[in-house]
Amino acid sequence: MEQRRTRRFKLQLPLNITRSGAERVTFNGLTKNISSSGVLFIASRGPELGGPIEYIITLTHDGPQIVTLRCIGKVLRAERIPRSPSEEPPAYQIAATLERYEFVRER
């Protein structure tokens, strides 16, 4: 039986990767689940394994104020998701730690 240190919450929230490894990048993803120590998400690019990653999760986009969670962590694993040849682009399931975070409120 699998035992985890922290509880995971199944949440599908928009995610934007802004840094992967040493390079600044911008690509989008969608969370599958989140815990206090990490996140599992789907994205169209596979990041550098073991490297640092910075990602922003949009918590709310309704109402007068957008609230996001800016996170810093490292990539634990990235697996390509099998897809049919007609489905483009390829997709990756990525697990990353959540080592530091800050809430950001945009007006």
C-alpha positions as CSV (number, residue, x, y, z in Angstrom):
1,M,0.0,0.0,0.0
2,E,1.3,3.4,-1.0
3,Q,2.0,5.8,1.9
4,R,2.5,9.5,1.4
5,R,3.8,12.1,3.8
6,T,1.2,14.7,2.8
7,R,-2.4,14.6,1.6
8,R,-3.0,15.2,-2.1
9,F,-5.9,17.2,-3.5
10,K,-7.2,16.4,-7.0
11,L,-7.5,19.9,-8.5
12,Q,-7.4,20.9,-12.2
13,L,-6.1,24.4,-12.2
14,P,-4.3,26.4,-15.0
15,L,-0.5,26.4,-14.5
16,N,2.2,28.4,-16.3
17,I,5.8,27.3,-16.2
18,T,8.1,30.4,-16.3
19,R,11.5,28.8,-15.7
20,S,12.9,25.3,-16.3
21,G,16.5,24.6,-15.5
22,A,18.7,27.6,-16.3
23,E,16.5,29.0,-19.1
24,R,13.4,31.3,-18.9
25,V,10.5,29.6,-20.7
26,T,6.8,30.1,-20.9
27,F,4.4,27.2,-21.5
28,N,1.1,26.2,-20.0
29,G,-0.1,23.2,-18.2
30,L,-2.9,21.9,-16.0
31,T,-2.6,20.5,-12.5
32,K,-3.8,17.0,-11.7
33,N,-3.1,17.0,-8.0
34,I,-1.5,19.3,-5.4
35,S,-0.1,18.7,-1.9
36,S,1.8,20.9,0.5
37,S,5.1,19.4,-0.8
38,G,4.5,19.2,-4.5
39,V,2.4,19.2,-7.6
40,L,1.6,16.8,-10.5
41,F,0.7,18.4,-13.8
42,I,0.3,17.9,-17.5
43,A,2.2,20.1,-20.0
44,S,3.2,20.1,-23.6
45,R,7.0,20.2,-22.9
46,G,9.1,18.0,-20.7
47,P,11.4,20.0,-18.4
48,E,15.0,19.2,-17.3
49,L,14.9,16.3,-14.7
50,G,16.3,17.3,-11.4
51,G,16.5,20.9,-12.4
52,P,14.8,23.9,-10.8
53,I,11.4,24.9,-12.0
54,E,9.3,28.0,-11.4
55,Y,5.6,27.7,-12.0
56,I,2.5,29.8,-11.3
57,I,-0.9,28.2,-10.5
58,T,-4.0,30.3,-11.0
59,L,-6.2,29.8,-8.0
60,T,-9.0,32.2,-9.0
61,H,-9.8,34.0,-12.2
62,D,-13.3,35.1,-11.4
63,G,-14.3,38.2,-9.6
64,P,-12.4,41.5,-9.2
65,Q,-9.0,40.0,-8.3
66,I,-7.0,37.2,-9.8
67,V,-5.1,35.2,-7.2
68,T,-2.1,33.0,-8.2
69,L,0.4,30.9,-6.3
70,R,4.0,31.5,-7.5
71,C,6.0,28.3,-6.7
72,I,9.7,27.3,-6.8
73,G,10.7,23.7,-6.8
74,K,12.6,21.0,-8.7
75,V,11.5,18.5,-11.2
76,L,11.3,15.0,-9.8
77,R,10.1,13.1,-12.9
78,A,8.6,13.7,-16.3
79,E,6.8,11.0,-18.3
80,R,5.6,11.3,-21.8
81,I,1.9,10.4,-22.1
82,P,1.2,8.0,-24.9
83,R,-1.0,9.6,-27.5
84,S,-2.2,8.8,-31.0
85,P,-0.1,10.3,-33.9
86,S,-3.0,12.7,-34.8
87,E,-2.9,14.3,-31.3
88,E,-0.4,17.2,-31.2
89,P,1.6,18.4,-29.4
90,P,2.9,15.6,-27.2
91,A,2.0,15.8,-23.5
92,Y,4.1,15.1,-20.4
93,Q,3.0,14.2,-16.9
94,I,5.4,16.1,-14.6
95,A,6.0,15.8,-10.8
96,A,7.7,18.8,-9.1
97,T,8.4,19.7,-5.5
98,L,6.9,22.8,-3.9
99,E,9.8,24.2,-1.9
100,R,8.8,27.9,-1.7
101,Y,5.7,29.8,-2.7
102,E,4.0,33.1,-2.5
103,F,0.5,34.3,-3.1
104,V,0.2,37.0,-5.8
105,R,-2.9,39.2,-6.2
106,E,-3.4,41.0,-9.5
107,R,-5.8,43.8,-9.9
